[in-house]
Amino acid sequence: VNVRLFAMHRTLAGSGSLVLELPAGATVEDAFRKLSRLYPAMEQTSGFTTFARNREVVDRAEPLADGDELALLQPVSGG
Amino acid sequence: MMIQVADVALSIDACVANVAGPECGGICIFLGTVRDNFEGHATDHLEYEAYAEMAEETIQAIAGEARGRWPIARVAVQHRTGTLQIGEVSVIVAVSAPHRAEAFEACRYVIDELKERAPIWKKEVGESGEIWVGAPTATD
């Protein structure tokens, strides 16, 4: 899946986008676990991170498909 | 409906031109500007970042909700990203309607919901360092 990172998540990973290889049937939660292994500081954002799959907010149990865009979102502060 | 989230200069004139129409009796415009303090700390500047594609879709949906709730004509929203200095305009919401009451109410609805829901973030850079507004610090 194609992962998009913004704000704090982007800073922690040092990149705004990356490609994550996951086994078939993997969920959003699996993707976040893998990201946290690659970037251990990511784990500390778990309590306030939400997720969007193909620009729709989804929960952590949502299954991912090949080619999906998965975004990590922290509490918003626009305006 | 013009909805734009990008690192480009904003235009009040463009927003007004986009929503104006002969059936409208008024246009309500909200401008968000960069304040010089945040929670008691002096701010030097702000850095805005957005998931622009999703933010534009979210604002589009919010504008649609406003049109469903009030008899308004058109909505235009521009939100800037990138570095903004104190006093600069970060967001424009313009709403036209046959009558002013609906224009005011719908304009307020759009900016309130944008701030709650659109995936846009600001980093406050100031005397206390750099803070992503709204997010707990990673060590909390």
Backbone of each chain as ProteinMPNN parsed JSONL, in Angstrom:
{"seq_chain_A": "VNVRLFAMHRTLAGSGSLVLELPAGATVEDAFRKLSRLYPAMEQTSGFTTFARNREVVDRAEPLADGDELALLQPVSGG", "coords_chain_A": {"N_chain_A": [[0.852, -1.196, 0.0], [0.316, 2.335, -0.506], [1.619, 4.677, 1.591], [0.72, 7.662, 3.187], [2.051, 10.378, 4.898], [1.796, 12.985, 7.295], [2.54, 16.14, 8.858], [3.256, 15.593, 12.23], [3.653, 12.803, 11.964], [4.961, 12.628, 9.496], [7.302, 13.959, 10.122], [8.391, 12.205, 12.008], [8.912, 9.932, 10.478], [10.526, 10.962, 8.588], [9.77, 11.294, 6.003], [7.213, 11.967, 3.583], [5.818, 10.138, 2.136], [5.593, 6.656, 1.508], [6.154, 3.266, 0.43], [4.555, 0.392, 1.509], [5.027, -2.99, 2.033], [2.774, -5.554, 2.482], [1.319, -8.579, 3.829], [-1.266, -10.511, 2.132], [-4.608, -9.735, 3.053], [-3.986, -8.123, 5.151], [-4.54, -5.621, 7.666], [-5.45, -2.179, 8.539], [-4.442, -1.822, 11.104], [-2.356, -3.723, 11.096], [-0.682, -2.505, 9.246], [0.0, -0.183, 10.648], [1.381, -1.32, 12.795], [3.603, -2.354, 11.437], [4.749, -0.01, 10.465], [5.446, 1.114, 12.899], [7.429, -0.605, 13.694], [9.363, -0.024, 11.809], [9.771, 2.68, 12.291], [10.272, 3.429, 15.318], [9.429, 5.568, 17.028], [6.951, 6.182, 16.102], [5.078, 4.614, 17.342], [4.401, 5.942, 19.684], [2.487, 7.712, 18.89], [0.189, 6.378, 18.699], [-2.127, 6.576, 20.302], [-3.494, 8.842, 19.458], [-3.749, 8.743, 16.746], [-5.55, 8.605, 13.726], [-7.027, 7.021, 10.806], [-7.075, 7.08, 7.216], [-8.367, 5.439, 4.441], [-7.868, 5.456, 1.113], [-8.774, 8.108, 1.161], [-11.011, 8.056, 2.796], [-12.196, 8.031, 6.09], [-11.359, 5.361, 8.193], [-11.619, 2.46, 10.405], [-9.287, 0.673, 12.553], [-9.474, -2.0, 11.995], [-9.99, -2.269, 9.369], [-9.634, -3.911, 6.29], [-6.891, -3.913, 3.971], [-6.131, -3.305, 0.53], [-4.204, -4.21, -2.37], [-2.41, -1.499, -3.668], [-3.879, 0.441, -2.36], [-4.291, 3.708, -0.851], [-3.069, 4.696, 2.136], [-3.515, 6.852, 4.778], [-2.064, 8.421, 7.596], [-3.468, 10.191, 10.259], [-3.293, 12.935, 12.401], [-4.79, 14.712, 15.23], [-6.737, 17.354, 13.89], [-5.958, 20.772, 12.922], [-6.577, 22.975, 11.361], [-7.535, 26.089, 9.706]], "CA_chain_A": [[0.0, 0.0, 0.0], [1.025, 3.616, -0.506], [1.358, 5.342, 2.865], [0.906, 9.12, 3.197], [2.315, 10.864, 6.257], [1.74, 14.44, 7.39], [2.781, 16.789, 10.152], [4.123, 14.868, 13.163], [4.008, 11.482, 11.415], [5.952, 12.845, 8.443], [8.558, 14.306, 10.774], [8.936, 11.011, 12.663], [9.402, 8.993, 9.46], [11.477, 11.644, 7.71], [9.271, 11.242, 4.627], [5.769, 12.144, 3.501], [5.16, 9.007, 1.474], [6.414, 5.459, 1.364], [5.415, 2.076, 0.007], [4.64, -0.641, 2.537], [4.639, -4.328, 1.545], [2.035, -6.26, 3.531], [0.726, -9.831, 3.346], [-2.678, -10.448, 1.752], [-5.507, -9.755, 4.205], [-3.499, -7.232, 6.205], [-5.459, -4.542, 8.041], [-4.853, -0.889, 8.901], [-3.659, -2.063, 12.322], [-1.119, -4.399, 10.685], [0.169, -1.499, 8.601], [0.543, 0.702, 11.685], [2.396, -2.105, 13.534], [4.817, -2.431, 10.618], [5.355, 1.332, 10.48], [6.038, 1.33, 14.224], [8.699, -1.343, 13.74], [10.329, 0.712, 10.979], [10.016, 3.977, 12.94], [9.767, 3.159, 16.673], [8.766, 6.725, 17.647], [5.574, 6.211, 15.6], [4.256, 3.915, 18.331], [3.924, 6.898, 20.689], [1.359, 8.479, 18.357], [-0.923, 5.429, 18.511], [-3.324, 6.993, 21.027], [-4.242, 9.933, 18.808], [-3.699, 8.615, 15.292], [-6.663, 7.984, 13.001], [-6.573, 6.531, 9.503], [-7.94, 7.21, 6.042], [-8.046, 4.539, 3.328], [-8.361, 6.096, -0.106], [-9.373, 9.388, 1.556], [-12.176, 7.858, 3.655], [-11.776, 7.634, 7.432], [-11.683, 3.958, 8.482], [-11.044, 2.059, 11.685], [-8.045, -0.095, 12.453], [-9.738, -3.367, 11.532], [-10.278, -2.215, 7.932], [-8.639, -4.603, 5.465], [-6.262, -3.122, 2.923], [-5.946, -4.009, -0.744], [-3.05, -3.792, -3.142], [-2.573, -0.207, -4.324], [-4.6, 1.404, -1.521], [-3.57, 4.82, -0.226], [-3.352, 4.742, 3.567], [-2.968, 8.067, 5.392], [-2.111, 8.56, 9.057], [-3.961, 11.531, 10.559], [-3.286, 13.366, 13.795], [-5.894, 15.665, 15.428], [-6.582, 18.432, 12.913], [-5.831, 22.113, 13.508], [-6.611, 23.962, 10.283], [-8.327, 27.296, 9.904]], "C_chain_A": [[0.893, 1.254, 0.0], [0.632, 4.378, 0.751], [1.65, 6.828, 2.723], [1.04, 9.578, 4.646], [2.371, 12.382, 6.248], [2.168, 14.878, 8.785], [3.708, 15.941, 11.02], [4.561, 13.511, 12.609], [5.083, 11.609, 10.34], [7.318, 13.144, 9.067], [9.216, 13.056, 11.374], [9.532, 10.037, 11.646], [10.46, 9.631, 8.569], [11.047, 11.633, 6.257], [7.755, 11.362, 4.624], [5.055, 11.008, 2.801], [6.135, 7.841, 1.378], [5.516, 4.301, 0.955], [5.659, 0.982, 1.031], [4.169, -1.965, 1.922], [3.992, -5.085, 2.695], [1.495, -7.573, 2.964], [-0.741, -9.63, 2.974], [-3.531, -10.517, 3.011], [-5.076, -8.84, 5.334], [-4.502, -6.099, 6.435], [-4.681, -3.241, 8.282], [-3.952, -1.059, 10.127], [-2.319, -2.738, 11.986], [-0.144, -3.394, 10.056], [0.803, -0.591, 9.654], [1.612, -0.021, 12.504], [3.706, -2.141, 12.75], [5.532, -1.082, 10.587], [6.058, 1.591, 11.813], [7.317, 0.531, 14.407], [9.776, -0.599, 12.945], [10.743, 2.02, 11.644], [9.461, 3.888, 14.359], [9.039, 4.336, 17.33], [7.298, 6.821, 17.225], [4.612, 5.601, 16.616], [3.631, 4.892, 19.334], [2.753, 7.748, 20.193], [0.09, 7.629, 18.295], [-2.227, 5.923, 19.128], [-4.13, 8.079, 20.332], [-4.22, 9.865, 17.288], [-4.985, 7.983, 14.76], [-6.2, 7.725, 11.567], [-7.587, 6.826, 8.41], [-7.44, 6.244, 4.975], [-8.694, 5.133, 2.085], [-9.248, 7.299, 0.22], [-10.705, 9.243, 2.283], [-11.676, 7.398, 5.02], [-12.261, 6.204, 7.71], [-11.135, 3.591, 9.858], [-9.908, 1.055, 11.452], [-8.245, -1.509, 11.932], [-9.963, -3.44, 10.023], [-9.212, -2.967, 7.144], [-8.121, -3.687, 4.355], [-6.102, -3.969, 1.668], [-4.739, -3.422, -1.463], [-3.335, -2.445, -3.822], [-3.343, 0.82, -3.515], [-3.676, 2.538, -1.071], [-4.016, 4.894, 1.232], [-2.694, 5.988, 4.155], [-3.098, 7.986, 6.901], [-2.474, 10.007, 9.37], [-3.85, 11.804, 12.046], [-4.44, 14.357, 13.978], [-5.679, 16.925, 14.583], [-6.549, 19.797, 13.603], [-5.793, 23.187, 12.424], [-7.432, 25.179, 10.653], [-7.455, 28.495, 10.192]], "O_chain_A": [[2.043, 1.229, 0.438], [-0.541, 4.69, 0.955], [2.697, 7.214, 2.202], [0.24, 9.208, 5.506], [2.915, 12.993, 5.328], [2.159, 14.103, 9.741], [4.817, 15.606, 10.603], [5.717, 13.119, 12.771], [6.006, 10.796, 10.279], [8.348, 12.653, 8.605], [10.427, 12.866, 11.267], [10.542, 9.391, 11.922], [11.201, 8.934, 7.877], [11.848, 11.924, 5.368], [7.09, 10.91, 5.556], [3.829, 10.913, 2.856], [7.338, 8.025, 1.193], [4.296, 4.346, 1.111], [6.8, 0.677, 1.381], [3.073, -2.056, 1.369], [4.591, -5.24, 3.759], [1.242, -7.676, 1.764], [-1.383, -8.69, 3.444], [-3.218, -11.269, 3.934], [-5.736, -8.786, 6.371], [-5.213, -5.68, 5.522], [-3.452, -3.204, 8.237], [-2.849, -0.515, 10.183], [-1.278, -2.365, 12.528], [1.06, -3.437, 10.307], [1.988, -0.267, 9.572], [2.626, 0.574, 12.87], [4.785, -1.979, 13.321], [6.758, -1.015, 10.671], [7.124, 2.206, 11.855], [8.194, 0.925, 15.175], [10.939, -0.547, 13.346], [11.904, 2.423, 11.577], [8.302, 4.233, 14.587], [8.117, 4.118, 18.116], [6.494, 7.461, 17.904], [3.464, 6.031, 16.73], [2.497, 4.707, 19.776], [2.1, 8.427, 20.985], [-0.964, 8.113, 17.883], [-3.302, 5.724, 18.563], [-5.325, 8.223, 20.59], [-4.622, 10.813, 16.614], [-5.448, 6.964, 15.271], [-5.118, 8.155, 11.167], [-8.796, 6.822, 8.643], [-6.255, 6.224, 4.643], [-9.913, 5.29, 2.017], [-10.319, 7.481, -0.36], [-11.457, 10.213, 2.38], [-10.843, 6.497, 5.113], [-13.429, 5.883, 7.488], [-10.3, 4.305, 10.416], [-9.62, 0.654, 10.324], [-7.295, -2.147, 11.478], [-10.108, -4.525, 9.461], [-8.021, -2.701, 7.302], [-8.832, -2.806, 3.873], [-5.955, -5.19, 1.738], [-4.317, -2.296, -1.198], [-4.369, -2.274, -4.468], [-3.455, 1.97, -3.941], [-2.466, 2.363, -0.93], [-5.189, 5.125, 1.524], [-1.48, 6.169, 4.052], [-4.118, 7.537, 7.422], [-1.878, 10.937, 8.827], [-4.271, 10.985, 12.862], [-5.019, 14.804, 12.988], [-4.585, 17.491, 14.561], [-7.045, 19.956, 14.719], [-5.075, 24.179, 12.543], [-7.954, 25.287, 11.762], [-7.967, 29.598, 10.385]]}, "seq_chain_B": "MMIQVADVALSIDACVANVAGPECGGICIFLGTVRDNFEGHATDHLEYEAYAEMAEETIQAIAGEARGRWPIARVAVQHRTGTLQIGEVSVIVAVSAPHRAEAFEACRYVIDELKERAPIWKKEVGESGEIWVGAPTATD", "coords_chain_B": {"N_chain_B": [[-18.89, 25.917, -7.284], [-16.054, 26.781, -5.557], [-13.362, 25.202, -4.216], [-10.397, 25.107, -2.566], [-7.262, 23.963, -1.496], [-4.111, 24.781, -0.965], [-0.637, 25.646, -1.555], [-0.634, 28.456, -2.318], [-1.141, 31.946, -3.083], [-3.959, 33.522, -1.549], [-7.162, 34.721, -2.699], [-9.409, 37.135, -2.085], [-11.014, 38.542, -3.817], [-11.35, 36.687, -5.901], [-12.812, 34.703, -4.6], [-15.169, 36.1, -3.957], [-16.081, 36.764, -6.516], [-16.607, 34.225, -7.404], [-18.82, 33.37, -5.911], [-20.763, 35.284, -6.256], [-23.944, 36.456, -7.493], [-26.932, 37.242, -9.4], [-29.239, 36.651, -7.955], [-28.594, 36.956, -5.361], [-28.656, 38.522, -2.174], [-26.719, 39.11, -0.456], [-23.283, 38.616, 0.566], [-21.365, 36.722, 2.688], [-18.266, 36.884, 4.231], [-15.663, 35.136, 5.708], [-12.52, 35.592, 7.173], [-9.669, 33.887, 8.124], [-6.948, 34.664, 10.173], [-3.426, 34.879, 10.917], [-2.499, 34.636, 14.214], [-0.632, 36.331, 16.822], [0.014, 34.912, 19.072], [-0.117, 31.876, 21.012], [-1.781, 29.956, 23.243], [-0.671, 31.495, 25.336], [1.963, 31.779, 24.597], [4.368, 33.575, 22.676], [4.086, 33.8, 19.168], [6.063, 33.206, 16.318], [5.808, 32.483, 13.578], [3.541, 30.544, 11.48], [3.325, 27.188, 10.249], [1.585, 25.626, 7.821], [0.173, 22.509, 6.928], [-1.279, 20.109, 4.763], [-3.433, 17.336, 3.948], [-4.085, 17.558, 1.046], [-5.807, 16.648, -1.066], [-7.739, 15.112, 0.284], [-8.622, 17.004, 2.114], [-9.828, 18.906, 0.461], [-11.952, 17.395, -0.551], [-13.325, 16.923, 1.831], [-14.073, 19.523, 2.611], [-15.662, 20.169, 0.466], [-17.774, 18.403, 0.955], [-18.717, 19.483, 3.358], [-19.568, 22.001, 2.49], [-21.636, 21.174, 0.872], [-23.36, 20.144, 2.817], [-24.026, 22.52, 4.119], [-25.435, 23.785, 2.118], [-27.593, 22.147, 2.025], [-28.806, 22.682, 4.394], [-29.349, 25.425, 4.667], [-30.994, 27.997, 2.758], [-28.974, 28.842, 0.691], [-26.834, 30.248, -1.836], [-24.141, 29.911, -3.114], [-20.864, 28.565, -2.266], [-17.524, 29.359, -1.475], [-14.228, 28.341, -0.794], [-10.953, 28.924, 0.233], [-7.892, 27.677, 1.34], [-4.765, 28.208, 2.701], [-1.532, 26.626, 2.489], [1.781, 25.911, 3.794], [4.316, 28.317, 4.807], [3.23, 30.881, 6.956], [3.063, 34.27, 7.889], [2.623, 36.424, 10.799], [-0.571, 37.89, 10.916], [-1.185, 37.343, 8.268], [-3.562, 36.041, 5.874], [-5.025, 32.945, 6.354], [-7.172, 31.404, 5.663], [-10.097, 31.608, 3.631], [-13.565, 31.93, 3.67], [-16.365, 32.177, 1.748], [-19.747, 32.929, 1.385], [-22.686, 33.085, -0.425], [-26.061, 34.319, -0.484], [-29.658, 34.645, -0.813], [-30.6, 36.174, 1.312], [-29.244, 37.869, 4.213], [-29.124, 36.59, 6.759], [-29.014, 33.79, 6.446], [-26.652, 33.627, 5.031], [-24.721, 34.447, 6.916], [-25.065, 32.432, 8.908], [-24.537, 30.032, 7.525], [-21.938, 30.482, 6.68], [-20.565, 30.534, 9.086], [-21.036, 27.893, 9.879], [-19.581, 26.476, 7.921], [-16.852, 27.283, 8.353], [-16.531, 26.477, 11.023], [-16.926, 23.666, 10.876], [-14.947, 22.988, 9.053], [-12.659, 23.485, 10.572], [-12.933, 21.482, 12.444], [-12.906, 19.079, 10.986], [-11.452, 18.958, 8.513], [-8.51, 17.581, 7.069], [-6.054, 19.238, 7.914], [-3.192, 20.808, 9.18], [-1.49, 22.807, 11.644], [1.679, 24.076, 12.467], [3.006, 25.663, 15.167], [5.463, 27.999, 15.414], [7.607, 29.36, 17.624], [8.567, 31.2, 20.583], [8.567, 29.126, 22.404], [9.46, 26.974, 21.035], [8.693, 24.442, 18.617], [5.441, 23.475, 17.861], [3.032, 21.09, 17.022], [-0.109, 22.047, 16.56], [-2.877, 20.971, 18.431], [-2.189, 18.287, 18.537], [-1.158, 15.892, 20.944], [2.058, 16.023, 22.496], [4.597, 13.76, 21.405], [5.646, 12.493, 23.54], [3.858, 12.635, 25.558]], "CA_chain_B": [[-18.288, 25.92, -5.953], [-14.602, 26.747, -5.631], [-12.754, 24.719, -2.984], [-8.975, 24.987, -2.887], [-6.309, 23.884, -0.392], [-2.839, 24.745, -1.701], [0.395, 26.605, -1.164], [-0.691, 29.578, -3.262], [-1.749, 33.136, -2.485], [-5.418, 33.51, -1.544], [-7.762, 35.896, -3.331], [-10.77, 37.469, -1.657], [-11.749, 38.919, -5.029], [-11.728, 35.48, -6.646], [-13.879, 34.033, -3.846], [-16.396, 36.891, -4.123], [-16.539, 36.6, -7.898], [-17.088, 32.859, -7.56], [-20.121, 33.13, -5.265], [-21.715, 36.36, -6.563], [-24.982, 36.144, -8.472], [-28.025, 38.221, -9.383], [-30.291, 36.281, -7.006], [-28.059, 37.072, -4.007], [-28.789, 39.803, -1.5], [-25.557, 39.348, 0.391], [-22.17, 37.666, 0.596], [-20.667, 36.758, 3.967], [-16.884, 36.436, 4.072], [-14.843, 34.97, 6.91], [-11.082, 35.47, 6.944], [-8.854, 33.448, 9.252], [-5.639, 35.309, 10.08], [-2.432, 34.307, 11.826], [-2.426, 35.372, 15.478], [0.763, 36.425, 17.296], [0.253, 34.15, 20.297], [-0.823, 30.606, 21.106], [-1.772, 29.475, 24.629], [0.196, 32.297, 26.184], [3.321, 31.898, 24.06], [4.491, 34.397, 21.48], [4.265, 33.04, 17.933], [6.824, 33.89, 15.275], [5.064, 32.223, 12.342], [2.887, 29.238, 11.43], [3.527, 26.365, 9.055], [0.402, 24.8, 7.566], [0.36, 21.339, 6.079], [-2.598, 19.506, 4.541], [-3.674, 16.223, 3.023], [-4.882, 18.489, 0.244], [-6.89, 15.996, -1.827], [-8.815, 14.744, 1.21], [-9.152, 18.235, 2.699], [-10.756, 19.516, -0.501], [-13.171, 16.569, -0.57], [-14.036, 17.136, 3.101], [-14.692, 20.857, 2.578], [-16.744, 20.031, -0.525], [-18.899, 17.758, 1.648], [-19.23, 20.454, 4.334], [-20.314, 23.007, 1.73], [-22.881, 20.51, 0.465], [-24.218, 20.093, 4.004], [-24.52, 23.881, 4.353], [-26.461, 24.074, 1.107], [-28.777, 21.377, 2.365], [-29.379, 23.202, 5.636], [-29.811, 26.802, 4.503], [-31.236, 28.383, 1.357], [-27.864, 29.682, 0.241], [-26.571, 30.084, -3.264], [-22.843, 29.292, -3.427], [-19.826, 28.579, -1.24], [-16.143, 29.274, -1.958], [-13.267, 28.226, 0.302], [-9.525, 28.781, -0.081], [-7.061, 27.521, 2.533], [-3.35, 28.192, 2.312], [-0.567, 25.798, 3.204], [3.117, 26.504, 3.771], [4.678, 29.235, 5.898], [2.454, 32.125, 7.015], [3.534, 35.221, 8.891], [1.589, 37.043, 11.622], [-1.471, 38.801, 10.213], [-1.559, 36.866, 6.937], [-4.819, 35.301, 5.787], [-4.8, 31.508, 6.154], [-8.366, 30.774, 5.081], [-11.233, 32.452, 3.227], [-14.842, 31.268, 3.409], [-17.342, 33.128, 1.225], [-21.053, 32.303, 1.169], [-23.704, 34.015, -0.926], [-27.435, 33.884, -0.219], [-30.645, 35.694, -1.1], [-30.739, 37.037, 2.484], [-28.004, 37.86, 4.982], [-29.115, 35.707, 7.925], [-28.544, 32.475, 6.014], [-25.245, 33.754, 4.632], [-23.925, 34.449, 8.156], [-25.131, 31.132, 9.593], [-23.865, 29.002, 6.725], [-20.505, 30.8, 6.687], [-20.054, 30.065, 10.373], [-21.053, 26.426, 9.85], [-18.49, 25.968, 7.066], [-15.533, 27.445, 8.994], [-16.49, 25.639, 12.231], [-16.762, 22.252, 10.492], [-13.609, 22.874, 8.44], [-11.657, 23.403, 11.641], [-13.13, 20.203, 13.148], [-12.876, 17.855, 10.172], [-10.556, 18.917, 7.335], [-7.151, 17.164, 7.436], [-5.117, 20.345, 7.769], [-2.502, 20.949, 10.463], [-0.575, 23.937, 11.718], [2.774, 24.031, 13.423], [3.294, 26.973, 15.715], [6.89, 28.178, 15.64], [7.72, 30.558, 18.456], [9.562, 31.249, 21.659], [8.601, 27.867, 23.142], [9.864, 25.908, 20.129], [7.764, 24.104, 17.545], [4.346, 22.642, 18.372], [1.905, 20.775, 16.13], [-1.28, 22.446, 17.333], [-3.942, 19.979, 18.496], [-1.671, 16.944, 18.803], [-0.326, 15.766, 22.136], [3.448, 15.761, 22.11], [4.775, 12.309, 21.298], [6.095, 11.926, 24.812], [2.779, 12.748, 26.564]], "C_chain_B": [[-16.773, 25.822, -6.101], [-14.051, 26.341, -4.261], [-11.292, 24.458, -3.294], [-8.133, 24.975, -1.618], [-4.935, 23.736, -1.029], [-1.889, 25.819, -1.183], [0.467, 27.721, -2.211], [-1.369, 30.754, -2.565], [-3.267, 33.047, -2.585], [-5.94, 34.786, -2.18], [-9.194, 36.076, -2.86], [-11.618, 37.809, -2.886], [-12.224, 37.691, -5.8], [-12.87, 34.753, -5.943], [-15.203, 34.762, -4.035], [-16.958, 36.696, -5.528], [-17.155, 35.225, -8.099], [-18.489, 32.656, -6.988], [-21.186, 34.164, -5.658], [-22.75, 35.909, -7.595], [-26.147, 37.097, -8.324], [-29.117, 37.911, -8.365], [-29.859, 36.513, -5.564], [-28.235, 38.473, -3.448], [-27.608, 40.1, -0.603], [-24.52, 38.257, 0.255], [-21.487, 37.826, 1.947], [-19.278, 36.165, 3.771], [-16.245, 36.309, 5.442], [-13.391, 34.849, 6.487], [-10.431, 34.974, 8.228], [-7.473, 34.058, 9.089], [-4.707, 34.76, 11.153], [-2.238, 35.211, 13.037], [-0.996, 35.318, 16.022], [1.015, 35.691, 18.605], [-0.573, 32.884, 20.272], [-0.663, 30.076, 22.527], [-0.716, 30.177, 25.48], [1.62, 32.46, 25.69], [3.309, 32.787, 22.828], [4.769, 33.506, 20.274], [5.09, 33.858, 16.956], [6.143, 33.725, 13.92], [4.404, 30.848, 12.436], [3.275, 28.52, 10.155], [2.324, 25.446, 8.913], [0.75, 23.661, 6.622], [-1.005, 20.681, 5.919], [-2.475, 18.223, 3.733], [-4.642, 16.826, 2.016], [-6.059, 17.818, -0.465], [-8.064, 15.661, -0.899], [-9.444, 15.983, 1.832], [-10.158, 18.888, 1.751], [-12.05, 18.724, -0.584], [-13.998, 16.796, 0.687], [-14.759, 18.478, 3.086], [-15.843, 20.879, 1.573], [-17.988, 19.435, 0.143], [-19.542, 18.721, 2.646], [-20.067, 21.521, 3.628], [-21.646, 22.442, 1.262], [-23.872, 20.435, 1.623], [-24.834, 21.467, 4.267], [-25.629, 24.221, 3.362], [-27.735, 23.294, 1.357], [-29.53, 21.967, 3.552], [-29.963, 24.591, 5.509], [-30.059, 27.1, 3.027], [-30.157, 29.366, 0.901], [-27.566, 29.371, -1.216], [-25.267, 29.319, -3.499], [-21.857, 29.464, -2.278], [-18.467, 28.528, -1.937], [-15.217, 29.231, -0.741], [-11.854, 28.112, -0.283], [-8.776, 28.684, 1.238], [-5.618, 27.419, 2.08], [-2.583, 27.138, 3.085], [0.803, 26.451, 3.069], [3.304, 27.473, 4.926], [3.862, 30.516, 5.817], [2.948, 32.99, 8.163], [2.338, 35.799, 9.656], [0.747, 38.004, 10.773], [-1.891, 38.332, 8.836], [-2.845, 36.056, 6.997], [-4.52, 33.835, 5.486], [-5.988, 30.838, 5.472], [-9.412, 31.83, 4.751], [-12.444, 31.55, 3.052], [-15.795, 32.352, 2.928], [-18.629, 32.379, 0.916], [-22.023, 33.373, 0.673], [-25.086, 33.431, -0.688], [-28.394, 35.004, -0.597], [-30.763, 36.68, 0.059], [-29.58, 36.833, 3.445], [-27.973, 36.84, 6.121], [-28.553, 34.336, 7.564], [-27.073, 32.524, 5.626], [-24.34, 33.712, 5.871], [-23.889, 33.055, 8.783], [-24.365, 30.062, 8.832], [-22.353, 29.229, 6.712], [-19.881, 30.295, 7.984], [-19.995, 28.542, 10.416], [-19.843, 25.894, 9.073], [-17.134, 26.127, 7.76], [-15.439, 26.578, 10.251], [-16.224, 24.17, 11.876], [-15.404, 22.014, 9.837], [-12.558, 22.678, 9.524], [-11.739, 22.081, 12.397], [-12.698, 19.003, 12.315], [-11.834, 17.821, 9.063], [-9.138, 18.536, 7.765], [-6.104, 18.22, 7.054], [-4.502, 20.549, 9.157], [-1.648, 22.201, 10.451], [0.456, 23.704, 12.801], [3.069, 25.448, 13.85], [4.782, 27.034, 16.021], [7.067, 29.472, 16.414], [8.73, 30.386, 19.559], [9.668, 29.921, 22.415], [8.98, 26.689, 22.244], [8.82, 25.682, 19.05], [6.717, 23.13, 18.066], [3.349, 22.385, 17.25], [0.636, 21.018, 16.927], [-2.325, 21.315, 17.273], [-3.454, 18.582, 18.823], [-0.946, 16.938, 20.149], [1.126, 15.608, 21.692], [3.683, 14.261, 22.208], [5.175, 11.672, 22.615], [5.015, 12.002, 25.884], [2.265, 11.367, 26.966]], "O_chain_B": [[-16.269, 24.876, -6.707], [-14.248, 27.046, -3.27], [-10.978, 23.673, -4.189], [-8.263, 25.856, -0.768], [-4.621, 22.68, -1.578], [-2.281, 26.753, -0.483], [1.479, 27.902, -2.888], [-2.082, 30.575, -1.578], [-3.802, 32.557, -3.58], [-5.253, 35.808, -2.201], [-10.077, 35.284, -3.187], [-12.781, 37.417, -2.982], [-13.352, 37.652, -6.29], [-13.784, 34.246, -6.593], [-16.239, 34.131, -4.248], [-18.158, 36.489, -5.705], [-18.106, 35.068, -8.865], [-19.263, 31.86, -7.517], [-22.374, 33.948, -5.422], [-22.459, 35.082, -8.459], [-26.341, 37.695, -7.266], [-29.847, 38.812, -7.952], [-30.643, 36.299, -4.64], [-28.004, 39.471, -4.131], [-27.493, 41.195, -0.053], [-24.828, 37.126, -0.119], [-21.076, 38.927, 2.314], [-19.131, 35.077, 3.213], [-16.274, 37.244, 6.242], [-13.062, 34.104, 5.564], [-10.616, 35.564, 9.292], [-6.882, 33.99, 8.011], [-5.157, 34.239, 12.173], [-1.868, 36.379, 12.914], [-0.243, 34.39, 15.727], [2.09, 35.817, 19.193], [-1.601, 32.815, 19.6], [0.449, 29.782, 22.966], [0.026, 29.546, 26.234], [2.405, 33.194, 26.289], [2.366, 32.762, 22.036], [5.578, 32.58, 20.343], [4.854, 35.053, 16.78], [5.927, 34.7, 13.201], [4.677, 30.082, 13.36], [3.521, 29.14, 9.121], [2.072, 24.596, 9.767], [1.504, 23.821, 5.662], [-1.808, 20.696, 6.852], [-1.545, 18.047, 2.946], [-5.855, 16.638, 2.11], [-7.171, 18.346, -0.468], [-9.224, 15.89, -1.239], [-10.653, 16.022, 2.056], [-11.209, 19.363, 2.181], [-13.13, 19.308, -0.678], [-15.226, 16.856, 0.625], [-15.916, 18.568, 3.497], [-16.866, 21.525, 1.799], [-19.107, 19.9, -0.075], [-20.766, 18.769, 2.766], [-21.137, 21.9, 4.105], [-22.659, 23.14, 1.256], [-25.072, 20.635, 1.437], [-26.015, 21.57, 4.597], [-26.624, 24.856, 3.711], [-28.821, 23.712, 0.958], [-30.738, 21.774, 3.695], [-30.957, 24.912, 6.16], [-29.412, 26.524, 2.153], [-30.407, 30.561, 0.748], [-28.001, 28.351, -1.75], [-25.286, 28.205, -4.023], [-21.985, 30.36, -1.443], [-18.273, 27.753, -2.873], [-15.395, 29.984, 0.216], [-11.603, 27.304, -1.178], [-8.984, 29.492, 2.143], [-5.289, 26.64, 1.185], [-2.947, 26.796, 4.211], [0.97, 27.419, 2.328], [2.549, 27.454, 5.899], [3.796, 31.16, 4.77], [3.214, 32.503, 9.262], [1.193, 35.68, 9.22], [1.279, 38.817, 10.017], [-2.853, 38.858, 8.277], [-3.178, 35.464, 8.024], [-3.854, 33.514, 4.502], [-5.831, 29.829, 4.785], [-9.592, 32.806, 5.479], [-12.37, 30.527, 2.371], [-16.01, 33.342, 3.627], [-18.612, 31.331, 0.271], [-22.158, 34.434, 1.283], [-25.27, 32.213, -0.687], [-28.0, 36.166, -0.691], [-30.995, 37.87, -0.155], [-28.995, 35.751, 3.494], [-26.917, 36.282, 6.42], [-27.719, 33.789, 8.285], [-26.332, 31.571, 5.866], [-23.319, 33.026, 5.875], [-22.823, 32.556, 9.145], [-23.629, 29.276, 9.428], [-21.579, 28.272, 6.731], [-18.802, 29.703, 7.977], [-19.032, 27.965, 10.921], [-19.167, 24.969, 9.524], [-16.339, 25.188, 7.755], [-14.385, 26.002, 10.522], [-15.393, 23.516, 12.505], [-14.785, 20.97, 10.039], [-11.682, 21.821, 9.413], [-10.736, 21.608, 12.931], [-12.185, 18.023, 12.854], [-11.371, 16.738, 8.703], [-8.614, 19.105, 8.723], [-5.397, 18.115, 6.053], [-5.193, 20.474, 10.172], [-1.143, 22.616, 9.408], [0.157, 23.21, 13.888], [3.344, 26.322, 13.028], [5.301, 26.224, 16.789], [6.724, 30.55, 15.928], [9.626, 29.545, 19.487], [10.709, 29.612, 22.994], [8.837, 25.534, 22.644], [8.143, 26.617, 18.622], [7.05, 22.092, 18.638], [2.873, 23.319, 16.604], [0.336, 20.278, 17.864], [-2.613, 20.778, 16.203], [-4.221, 17.767, 19.335], [-0.204, 17.87, 20.459], [1.38, 15.1, 20.6], [3.041, 13.576, 23.004], [5.058, 10.459, 22.79], [5.207, 11.503, 26.992], [1.363, 11.261, 27.797]]}, "name": "protein", "num_of_chains": 2, "seq": "VNVRLFAMHRTLAGSGSLVLELPAGATVEDAFRKLSRLYPAMEQTSGFTTFARNREVVDRAEPLADGDELALLQPVSGGMMIQVADVALSIDACVANVAGPECGGICIFLGTVRDNFEGHATDHLEYEAYAEMAEETIQAIAGEARGRWPIARVAVQHRTGTLQIGEVSVIVAVSAPHRAEAFEACRYVIDELKERAPIWKKEVGESGEIWVGAPTATD"}
